[in-house]
Structure formats: structure tokens, C-alpha cells
């Protein structure tokens, strides 16, 4: 491997780290696990395995941005899925409360909750998909009471 390849690999690693830092900061502003999942899901191109985040793409190339968004989506999905049912209900209630003062984000949540498919990352195995679908249905039902 010549010096040019080493420099290229190092630059690539730096761009990946820039993307991760950017995303951690962006998602850090969202107060709940479900909110973070909704945020990342809104960056997914509906029906495709691609993600778009214009502000991130100003920092890193689009292919790195999309890959890191996909990876973060999987992490955030599994984090929410790992919560106990009562924690999910509380988390969703806190997120809805947070949205009350944010009209545009509230509309976004309503679209997402009507299309739960976008909340599920591409490539999710059947067991996790089923668990999410059943948990989410129960959480929504309990949240309406």
C-alpha cells in the first residue's frame, strides 16, 4: 500500500468519524428513544434502503452519509426495541408531549405512526420486525387510554 492509499484510507476514516459525530450531535437534541428513531426514520427515502440528510451531506459524501444514517437507524431501532413495554409507553408519551410545541415535527410523527414500516430499518430480521410491530401496536393502544 503506497502513501496515497494510506492517506486516502485515513481521510475515509476521518469522514466516517465526522459523520458519526455530526449524527450524535443531531440526534442528541431529540429527548427520547422513540423520538430519535422517528428522527432517523424521517431521513430514509420511503420504500428504498437509502437515506438523505442534506446538512450531513455538506460535511461528508452522500454514500458515507447514507451508510452512517442506515447504521444509526439500526442502533436506534434496537435500542427502542430493547426497552420494556412500559418504558416504551412512557418514552412515546414523553415524545408526544415534546412534540406539542413543535407543530411540523408533530405532523411528521403522525405520518410515521401511520406508516410504521419506515420506522423499521432495511434488512431487519423477521423476529425483530414482528416484535416491533406487535410492541408498537400495543404501545399505541395503551397510549390512547
PATI-836094 format. One record per atom (N, C-alpha, C): residue in three letters; y, x, z. Coordinates in steps of 0.02 Angstrom, whole numbers, padded with zeros to 5 digits, always signed. Layout:
! PATI-836094
AlaYXZ ...
***
This chain:
! PATI-836094
Unk-00058+00042+00000 Unk+00000+00000+00000 Unk+00062+00045+00000 Unk+00105+00036-00049 Unk+00165+00076-00054 Unk+00220+00051-00010 Unk+00275+00089-00004 Unk+00331+00069+00038 Unk+00361+00002+00018 Unk+00361-00012-00047 Unk+00390-00075-00069 Unk+00350-00135-00043 Unk+00284-00130-00045 Unk+00242-00184-00019 Unk+00251-00192+00056 Unk+00255-00136+00091 Unk+00265-00139+00163 Unk+00331-00173+00179 Unk+00383-00157+00142 Unk+00448-00188+00153 Unk+00444-00262+00137 Unk+00410-00279+00084 Unk+00403-00349+00063 Unk+00365-00389+00116 Unk+00311-00360+00142 Unk+00272-00393+00195 Unk+00314-00402+00258 Unk+00353-00351+00275 Unk+00396-00356+00334 Unk+00449-00410+00324 Unk+00478-00412+00266 Unk+00528-00464+00251 Unk+00496-00534+00256 Unk+00436-00540+00230 Unk+00400-00603+00233 Unk+00388-00625+00306 Unk+00366-00578+00347 Unk+00356-00592+00418 Unk+00421-00613+00452 Unk+00475-00580+00434 Unk+00540-00597+00462 Unk+00562-00667+00441 Unk+00550-00685+00379 Unk+00568-00752+00356 Unk+00527-00806+00393 Unk+00463-00791+00403 Unk+00421-00839+00441 Unk+00448-00846+00512 Unk+00466-00791+00543 Unk+00494-00794+00610 Unk+00560-00831+00611 Unk+00602-00821+00560 Unk+00665-00858+00555 Unk+00651-00933+00551 Unk+00603-00952+00511 Unk+00585-01022+00503 Unk+00562-01051+00570 Unk+00518-01015+00604 Unk+00492-01039+00669 Unk+00548-01046+00719 Unk+00593-00998+00722 Unk+00650-01001+00769 Unk+00695-01060+00753 Unk+00709-01069+00689 Unk+00751-01125+00667 Unk+00720-01191+00688 Unk+00655-01199+00676 Unk+00621-01261+00692 Unk+00617-01273+00767 Unk+00604-01221+00805 Unk+00602-01229+00878 Unk+00669-01252+00905 Unk+00722-01225+00878 Unk+00789-01246+00899 Unk+00803-01318+00878 Unk+00786-01335+00817 Unk+00798-01403+00791 Unk+00759-01455+00830 Unk+00695-01442+00840 Unk+00653-01490+00875 Unk+00667-01491+00950 Unk+00695-01436+00975 Unk+00713-01433+01046 Unk+00767-01483+01066 Unk+00806-01506+01017 Unk+00858-01556+01031 Unk+00830-01626+01038 Unk+00768-01636+01020 Unk+00736-01702+01025 Unk+00700-01706+01092 Unk+00714-01759+01131 Unk+00693-01759+01201 Unk+00620-01776+01217 Unk+00581-01803+01171 Unk+00513-01824+01189 Unk+00462-01798+01138 Unk+00399-01799+01158 Unk+00345-01777+01113 Unk+00341-01822+01051 Unk+00347-01888+01061 Unk+00345-01933+01004 Unk+00407-01923+00960 Unk+00463-01912+00991 Unk+00525-01901+00953 Unk+00519-01839+00909 Unk+00489-01787+00936 Unk+00478-01726+00897 Unk+00431-01740+00838 Unk+00379-01780+00851 Unk+00332-01799+00798 Unk+00368-01840+00745 Unk+00410-01887+00765 Unk+00448-01928+00718 Unk+00495-01884+00677 Unk+00526-01836+00711 Unk+00574-01791+00677 Unk+00538-01752+00621 Unk+00482-01722+00639 Unk+00447-01681+00589 Unk+00418-01725+00534 Unk+00395-01785+00552 Unk+00367-01831+00502 Unk+00419-01852+00451 Unk+00481-01856+00473 Unk+00535-01877+00427 Unk+00550-01823+00376 Unk+00525-01763+00386 Unk+00535-01709+00338 Unk+00480-01707+00286 Unk+00428-01747+00296 Unk+00372-01749+00249 Unk+00389-01793+00189 Unk+00372-01770+00131 Unk+00381-01809+00070 Unk+00325-01861+00069 Unk+00344-01925+00075 Unk+00295-01978+00082 Unk+00243-01975+00027 Unk+00180-01978+00048 Unk+00124-01978+00002 Unk+00103-01910-00023 Unk+00140-01858-00005 Unk+00123-01790-00027 Unk+00111-01746+00034 Unk+00083-01687+00022 Unk+00072-01639+00075 Unk+00131-01590+00080 Unk+00188-01610+00055 Unk+00246-01566+00054 Unk+00298-01589+00104 Unk+00340-01542+00124 Unk+00394-01555+00171 Unk+00458-01527+00144 Unk+00514-01561+00162 Unk+00579-01539+00139 Unk+00627-01542+00198 Unk+00663-01487+00207 Unk+00716-01483+00258 Unk+00770-01439+00228 Unk+00822-01471+00201 Unk+00874-01435+00164 Unk+00906-01380+00206 Unk+00920-01394+00269 Unk+00952-01342+00310 Unk+00906-01283+00323 Unk+00841-01294+00329 Unk+00794-01239+00337 Unk+00788-01200+00272 Unk+00790-01235+00216 Unk+00784-01202+00151 Unk+00846-01160+00134 Unk+00899-01168+00172 Unk+00957-01123+00165 Unk+00942-01056+00198 Unk+00894-01055+00244 Unk+00878-00996+00283 Unk+00818-00958+00253 Unk+00768-00996+00230 Unk+00707-00965+00203 Unk+00687-01001+00138 Unk+00645-00969+00097 Unk+00622-01001+00035 Unk+00585-01066+00049 Unk+00587-01112+00002 Unk+00558-01179+00012 Unk+00483-01177+00028 Unk+00446-01130-00002 Unk+00373-01129+00012 Unk+00359-01108+00084 Unk+00399-01063+00111 Unk+00392-01044+00182 Unk+00413-01103+00226 Unk+00468-01135+00208 Unk+00493-01192+00247 Unk+00440-01247+00249 Unk+00412-01264+00192 Unk+00363-01317+00189 Unk+00301-01300+00230 Unk+00277-01239+00225 Unk+00217-01218+00262 Unk+00229-01221+00337 Unk+00287-01196+00359 Unk+00302-01196+00431 Unk+00313-01267+00457 Unk+00343-01310+00416 Unk+00351-01380+00435 Unk+00282-01413+00442 Unk+00237-01400+00396 Unk+00169-01427+00400 Unk+00133-01403+00462 Unk+00139-01338+00477 Unk+00107-01310+00537 Unk+00135-01342+00601 Unk+00201-01350+00603 Unk+00232-01380+00661 Unk+00212-01453+00667 Unk+00205-01488+00611 Unk+00183-01557+00613 Unk+00115-01562+00646 Unk+00069-01519+00628 Unk+00002-01519+00659 Unk+00006-01507+00734 Unk+00047-01458+00754 Unk+00054-01442+00825 Unk+00082-01501+00864 Unk+00135-01531+00838 Unk+00167-01586+00874 Unk+00123-01648+00875 Unk+00086-01660+00822 Unk+00038-01715+00819 Unk-00015-01706+00873 Unk-00043-01647+00877 Unk-00096-01634+00926 Unk-00069-01637+00997 Unk-00007-01616+01006 Unk+00023-01620+01073 Unk+00029-01692+01095 Unk+00055-01735+01052 Unk+00062-01806+01070 Unk-00007-01838+01080 Unk-00053-01820+01036 Unk-00121-01847+01041 Unk-00154-01826+01106 Unk-00136-01768+01131 Unk-00165-01742+01193 Unk-00139-01774+01257 Unk-00086-01814+01250 Unk-00059-01849+01309 Unk-00106-01905+01328 Unk-00110-01920+01393 Unk-00147-01978+01415 Unk-00111-02041+01390 Unk-00145-02096+01384 Unk-00117-02157+01357 Unk-00054-02178+01395 Unk-00057-02175+01461 Unk+00003-02195+01500 Unk+00062-02148+01487 Unk+00047-02084+01475 Unk+00100-02037+01458 Unk+00129-02052+01389 Unk+00086-02073+01342 Unk+00109-02091+01276 Unk+00156-02152+01279 Unk+00137-02201+01319 Unk+00179-02261+01327 Unk+00247-02242+01356 Unk+00246-02202+01408 Unk+00309-02179+01439 Unk+00351-02138+01390 Unk+00318-02093+01355 Unk+00352-02049+01307 Unk+00385-02090+01252 Unk+00349-02139+01225 Unk+00377-02181+01172 Unk+00435-02222+01199 Unk+00429-02249+01260 Unk+00483-02288+01290 Unk+00546-02245+01299 Unk+00537-02183+01320 Unk+00594-02137+01327 Unk+00626-02122+01260 Unk+00584-02115+01209 Unk+00611-02102+01142 Unk+00651-02162+01116 Unk+00624-02222+01125 Unk+00660-02283+01104 Unk+00726-02289+01141 Unk+00726-02274+01205 Unk+00788-02275+01243 Unk+00839-02225+01217 Unk+00815-02167+01200 Unk+00857-02114+01171 Unk+00889-02138+01105 Unk+00850-02176+01066 Unk+00873-02199+01001 Unk+00925-02255+01005 Unk+00929-02289+01060 Unk+00975-02346+01065 Unk+01047-02328+01046 Unk+01068-02267+01060 Unk+01136-02246+01043 Unk+01139-02212+00975 Unk+01083-02207+00941 Unk+01080-02172+00877 Unk+01053-02219+00824 Unk+01098-02258+00795 Unk+01078-02312+00750 Unk+01037-02287+00691 Unk+01057-02233+00658 Unk+01021-02210+00599 Unk+00951-02185+00618 Unk+00946-02149+00673 Unk+00881-02125+00695 Unk+00836-02183+00716 Unk+00866-02236+00742 Unk+00827-02295+00762 Unk+00796-02326+00700 Unk+00835-02332+00647 Unk+00808-02358+00584 Unk+00751-02315+00559 Unk+00759-02249+00567 Unk+00707-02203+00546 Unk+00643-02216+00586 Unk+00649-02226+00651 Unk+00590-02240+00692 Unk+00556-02304+00670 Unk+00595-02355+00657 Unk+00566-02418+00635 Unk+00527-02410+00570 Unk+00554-02370+00524 Unk+00518-02357+00462 Unk+00453-02319+00476 Unk+00457-02270+00521 Unk+00398-02230+00537 Unk+00345-02273+00572 Unk+00366-02314+00619 Unk+00317-02354+00655 Unk+00284-02405+00610 Unk+00319-02426+00557 Unk+00290-02472+00509 Unk+00243-02434+00462 Unk+00252-02370+00456 Unk+00210-02328+00412 Unk+00183-02270+00452 Unk+00137-02285+00496 Unk+00110-02234+00540 Unk+00075-02179+00502 Unk+00056-02192+00441 Unk+00021-02142+00400 Unk+00062-02077+00395 Unk+00128-02083+00391 Unk+00169-02023+00384 Unk+00172-01982+00449 Unk+00156-02014+00505 Unk+00154-01978+00568 Unk+00094-01931+00573 Unk+00043-01947+00534 Unk-00019-01908+00535 Unk-00013-01851+00485 Unk-00020-01789+00508 Unk-00014-01732+00462 Unk-00069-01731+00408 Unk-00053-01705+00350 Unk-00104-01698+00297 Unk-00162-01656+00323 Unk-00222-01674+00302 Unk-00280-01635+00321 Unk-00308-01650+00390 Unk-00281-01700+00423 Unk-00306-01718+00490 Unk-00378-01744+00484 Unk-00421-01721+00529 Unk-00490-01743+00525 Unk-00496-01817+00546 Unk-00552-01847+00527 Unk-00563-01919+00539 Unk-00559-01938+00612 Unk-00586-01897+00655 Unk-00587-01914+00727 Unk-00516-01916+00755 Unk-00475-01866+00739 Unk-00406-01865+00763 Unk-00366-01922+00732 Unk-00378-01936+00669 Unk-00344-01992+00636 Unk-00360-02058+00672 Unk-00424-02069+00685 Unk-00445-02131+00719 Unk-00415-02134+00789 Unk-00417-02079+00825 Unk-00389-02078+00892 Unk-00314-02095+00890 Unk-00279-02065+00843 Unk-00207-02080+00838 Unk-00195-02153+00821 Unk-00231-02178+00772 Unk-00220-02248+00751 Unk-00234-02297+00807 Unk-00288-02286+00845 Unk-00304-02332+00900 Unk-00255-02323+00957 Unk-00240-02260+00976 Unk-00191-02248+01029 Unk-00123-02277+01012 Unk-00101-02265+00951 Unk-00035-02288+00931 Unk-00030-02364+00932 Unk-00083-02398+00909 Unk-00084-02471+00911 Unk-00079-02497+00983 Unk-00117-02465+01028 Unk-00115-02485+01098 Unk-00047-02470+01129 Unk-00019-02412+01114 Unk+00046-02393+01141 Unk+00100-02442+01118 Unk+00099-02460+01054 Unk+00148-02508+01029 Unk+00140-02575+01063 Unk+00077-02597+01071 Unk+00065-02660+01105 Unk+00089-02659+01177 Unk+00073-02606+01213 Unk+00095-02601+01282 Unk+00171-02594+01288 Unk+00202-02563+01239 Unk+00275-02553+01240 Unk+00312-02619+01230 Unk+00280-02668+01198 Unk+00312-02732+01185 Unk+00310-02777+01247 Unk+00269-02760+01296 Unk+00264-02802+01357 Unk+00319-02788+01406 
***
